[in-house]
Amino acid sequence: MKYKYDLVWSVRRSISITISAENKITVRCPWGVSKTEVEQFLSNKENWIEKVVLKNSEKLTLNDDIVEYRKIYVCGKKLDLVFSDRNAFEGGTVYIKTVKDIEKLFISEFYVAFAERLKAMEEKTKLISGGVFIKDYKSRWGCCDAKNILTFNFRIFMLPQDLQEYIMLHELCHTLCHNHSPAYWKLVKGYMPDYENRRLRLKSFDFLVSLYSRIN
Ligand SMILES: [Zn+2]
């Protein structure tokens, strides 16, 4: 196959392929399957693989302006990002001194309203958290600890409102069920019947999590 891929053997019934948003291809296959058989399998799937890879690359290029700090997402909208002598939201433009100031700026602009919306969701769902914090997570959107304290990635303020709500509800449901079992997902669905669609759309914003770090 023309694309590079990682091959992982394990106890399983059939061969599977996964392609990450960054186009990293992983092939998993059962013990005993030969490399030739894997190549055969992949050549049958080549059209599909090519389609996914192209679509991913398109998406990655679409966000060039974000990755290069020329634009920034604010509640799902792309605004101009301008490096300046101040940190401020002004007339549809985001002014910052350094990339490291983005976290502080977003928290001061959006935290209060966010906490109010979370409170309203708690009242509506009767799922009560032990408190809420915002943090610079490097690999996740939110977290619910053993004491039901919820912590959200400050990049949540960059997402469209309905995806913010999905993350809020996701963590609130963990106050009842601290895992991702079928019972947990049933609970989420009960409150948000279209959560699967939101969860899928959230994936296209996952790349934001590796941007704007305070440390590095
Ligand atoms: Zn979770």
Residues whose N, C-alpha, C, O or C-beta is under 5 A from the ligand:
A	BS01	ZN	none
